C-alpha cells in the first residue's frame, strides 16, 4: 500500500538524518544508472489524502487528543470497567439495544429530509417493532425478523445538500469530528430533546442520566481502541484519516 511506503520512507529519512556517520553520496555513484522519474498520478494524489485532510487547528486538536488520552485512561475506561463488572451481560445488551433503537428517531427524520423514503419506511418499522414487541428497544426483534439496520444523522443530511466537512476537530471528551458533523450533532440533539418521545414514561434518553449511560455504552462498544495504543508515531494522522473516510462512506452509502 502506498501509504505504508510513504510512512516507511519518512521513518527511514528521520533515522538516517539522526546518524552522525552517514556517508556522503557522491555524484559519481549515480553515473551510468538508468534512473527514471515519472509524473505524479491522480492515484498518488488520492493516496496523499492521508496527510492532506483539512486541519487548520491541528495544534489545538493534538492537545485535545492528548487530554482525551488522560481522560480516557483515568476516568472513562475505569467507569466502563466498573459498569461491565456490576451490570449483568444481558442487561448491558439491552441498554445497547435501547440506544440503537432510540437512534432510529434521528435516522427516520434525516432519511425523510434526504428523500430516502425506503430507508425511512424500514427505520419506522424497526422502531415500531422494537419499541413494542421489543419492550422499548431492550430487545432487537426487528433484526431477528430480517429488518436491516439503518443509519442517518443531521451531519449526513447537511452533506447530502452539499455542505462540506469543514475543519477537522478533536473535542475534549468527544473525540474526532469536523465542523459540519458536530454542528449537526448539536442541532439534532436539541431537536430530539424537544421532541421528548419518552415523555409518558418520565424518562429522557438524552437527559443527564440517559446521556451518561449513553456515553458509557458508546465507550464500551469502542473499548478496543485506546489512545496512543497503536504503537505508531502517526496515530493522530491515522485516526484523522479513518474518521474522515468513515464519514465519507456513510455519506455515499444509500
C-alpha atoms as one frame of an Amber mdcrd trajectory, in Angstrom:
protein
   0.000   0.000   0.000   1.449   3.373  -0.997   0.576   4.996   2.318   2.687
   2.447   4.155   5.553   3.084   1.744   5.320   6.812   2.421   5.384   6.272
   6.181   8.307   3.844   5.935  10.199   6.358   3.811   9.593   9.133   6.352
  10.834   6.949   9.205  13.925   5.972   7.218  14.722   9.599   6.410  14.370
  10.652  10.048  16.507   7.735  11.177  19.243   8.455   8.660  19.293  12.160
   9.455  19.969  11.395  13.116  23.087   9.380  12.393  26.447  11.126  12.668
  28.357   8.731  10.441  26.236   8.947   7.314  28.499   8.778   4.302  28.212
  11.491   1.692  26.761  10.205  -1.561  28.941  11.271  -4.460  27.536  12.272
  -7.795  29.647   9.555  -9.405  27.546   6.928  -7.623  24.666   7.724  -9.961
  26.573   7.855 -13.243  25.654   5.151 -15.678  22.496   4.207 -13.800  19.144
   4.183 -15.543  17.152   6.409 -13.177  13.713   7.391 -14.422  11.373   9.907
 -12.795   7.676   9.617 -13.559   4.845  12.096 -13.198   2.673  12.120 -10.085
  -0.548  10.313 -10.977  -4.098  11.014  -9.841  -3.886   7.887  -7.699  -0.798
   9.300  -5.971  -2.709  12.488  -5.189  -5.653  10.452  -3.929  -3.409   8.415
  -1.644  -1.920  11.542  -0.076  -5.369  12.399   1.339  -3.984  10.554   4.333
  -1.886  13.653   5.099  -3.940  16.315   3.310  -7.127  16.414   5.388  -8.092
  19.994   6.245  -6.857  20.503   9.805  -6.183  24.234  10.352  -6.276  23.985
  14.172  -4.017  20.937  14.391  -2.009  22.202  17.414  -5.238  22.579  19.400
  -6.509  19.224  18.156  -3.335  17.449  19.186  -3.562  18.936  22.684  -7.176
  17.767  22.932  -6.138  14.326  21.713  -3.557  14.244  24.492  -6.152  15.452
  27.017  -8.572  12.745  25.894  -5.858  10.160  26.469  -5.724  11.031  30.186
  -9.496  11.439  30.472  -9.943   8.043  28.874  -7.245   6.289  30.893  -8.087
   7.626  34.338 -11.842   8.172  34.100 -13.784   6.702  31.171 -12.140   3.286
  30.991 -12.359   2.728  34.792 -16.050   3.726  34.679 -16.683   1.351  31.772
 -14.834  -1.454  33.564 -16.956  -0.895  36.666 -20.123  -0.834  34.577 -19.203
  -4.138  32.946 -18.339  -5.680  36.334 -21.562  -4.750  38.132 -24.043  -4.984
  35.238 -25.219  -8.405  34.025 -24.339  -9.073  30.392 -27.990  -9.424  29.247
 -28.764  -6.018  30.763 -25.742  -4.467  29.026 -27.054  -5.866  25.746 -30.490
  -4.451  26.494 -29.040  -0.991  27.166 -27.137  -1.123  23.889 -30.284  -2.201
  22.031 -32.260   0.611  23.664 -29.900   3.323  22.435 -29.695   1.757  18.983
 -33.493   1.878  18.851 -33.516   5.498  20.042 -31.155   6.387  17.176 -33.924
   5.300  14.789 -35.751   8.554  15.569 -32.893  10.608  14.127 -32.377   8.177
  11.254 -36.058   8.363  10.298 -36.166  12.181  10.335 -32.951  12.546   8.344
 -33.995   9.880   5.838 -37.114  11.943   5.160 -35.028  15.106   4.770 -32.857
  13.293   2.217 -35.881  11.848   0.385 -34.722   8.307   1.165 -38.268   7.133
   1.658 -37.477   3.419   1.518 -34.934   3.778   4.307 -37.372   5.926   6.278
 -40.055   3.234   5.994 -37.709   0.475   7.166 -36.498   2.660  10.033 -40.035
   3.476  11.151 -40.916  -0.211  11.059 -37.804  -1.103  13.055 -38.626   1.497
  15.667 -42.243   0.376  15.909 -41.398  -3.316  16.270 -38.588  -2.817  18.771
 -40.491  -0.240  20.818 -43.478  -2.553  21.226 -42.593  -6.214  20.853 -39.017
  -5.440  21.860 -40.122  -3.562  25.015 -38.850  -0.030  24.302 -35.987  -1.424
  22.279 -34.431  -3.572  25.009 -34.703  -6.477  22.577 -33.750  -6.155  18.904
 -36.691  -8.080  17.492 -36.536  -6.148  14.197 -33.140  -7.596  13.298 -34.306
 -11.082  14.267 -37.174 -10.878  11.750 -34.910  -9.595   8.978 -35.323  -5.822
   9.045 -31.897  -4.310   8.213 -30.275  -1.733  10.475 -30.216   1.798   9.081
 -28.363   4.971   9.987 -28.558   8.667   9.160 -27.813  11.826  11.135 -28.046
  15.558  10.571 -24.362  15.784   9.632 -25.010  13.362   6.775 -28.108  15.336
   5.784 -26.030  18.507   5.576 -23.521  16.600   3.434 -26.393  15.440   1.194
 -27.194  19.097   0.486 -23.583  19.888  -0.357 -22.183  21.152   2.940 -18.501
  20.272   3.146 -16.724  18.686   6.094 -15.201  21.929   7.300 -12.134  21.802
   9.539 -11.284  18.592  11.333 -11.728  18.854  15.100 -10.834  16.875  18.217
 -13.086  17.884  21.098 -12.469  17.197  24.795 -14.322  14.099  25.917 -15.869
  13.671  22.468 -13.012  12.798  20.162 -12.679  13.212  16.394 -15.282  15.095
  14.380 -15.498  18.016  11.969 -17.372  21.308  11.949 -20.265  20.009   9.854
 -20.785  16.850  11.898 -20.549  18.474  15.330 -22.967  21.198  14.196 -25.389
  18.521  13.029 -24.921  16.631  16.288 -25.693  19.706  18.373 -28.741  20.815
  16.370 -30.058  17.262  16.079 -29.613  16.750  19.812 -31.662  19.851  20.596
 -34.468  18.759  18.252 -34.589  15.243  19.722 -34.542  16.701  23.221 -37.501
  18.931  22.407 -39.391  16.012  20.882 -39.155  14.118  24.211 -40.564  10.890
  22.770 -40.425   9.053  26.101 -42.334  11.749  27.991 -45.176   9.385  29.048
 -42.582   7.224  30.831 -40.992  10.182  32.626 -37.598   9.248  31.168 -35.254
  11.176  28.908 -32.844   9.064  26.886 -30.971  12.288  26.141 -31.150  13.725
  29.672 -28.341  13.682  32.227 -28.883  10.088  33.321 -29.586   8.819  29.837
 -26.712  10.821  28.365 -24.270   9.454  30.924 -25.384   5.890  30.267 -25.161
   6.540  26.520 -21.562   7.740  26.903 -20.634   4.657  28.933 -22.310   2.335
  26.437 -20.630   4.066  23.492 -17.171   3.802  25.056 -17.824   0.163  25.909
 -18.547  -0.534  22.246 -15.267   1.131  21.198 -13.171  -0.199  24.081 -10.774
  -1.976  21.746  -9.405   1.444  20.750  -7.005   3.064  23.198  -5.366   6.441
  22.734  -1.688   6.011  21.845  -2.238   2.275  21.739  -1.399   1.672  18.082
   2.361   1.796  18.547   2.841   4.224  15.672   4.005   7.857  15.816   1.411
   8.619  13.154  -1.617   7.631  15.223  -3.120  11.132  15.139  -2.953  11.148
  11.329  -4.397   7.621  11.161  -7.382   8.493  13.359  -7.998  11.697  11.417
  -7.905   9.820   8.116 -10.062   6.902   9.262 -12.713   9.178  10.780 -12.948
  11.251   7.595 -13.047   8.144   5.403 -15.692   6.523   7.605 -17.955   9.568
   7.340 -17.425   9.695   3.570 -18.507   6.050   3.332 -21.657   6.749   5.334
 -22.380   9.771   3.142 -22.116   7.726  -0.050 -24.000   4.714   1.313 -27.653
   4.687   0.327
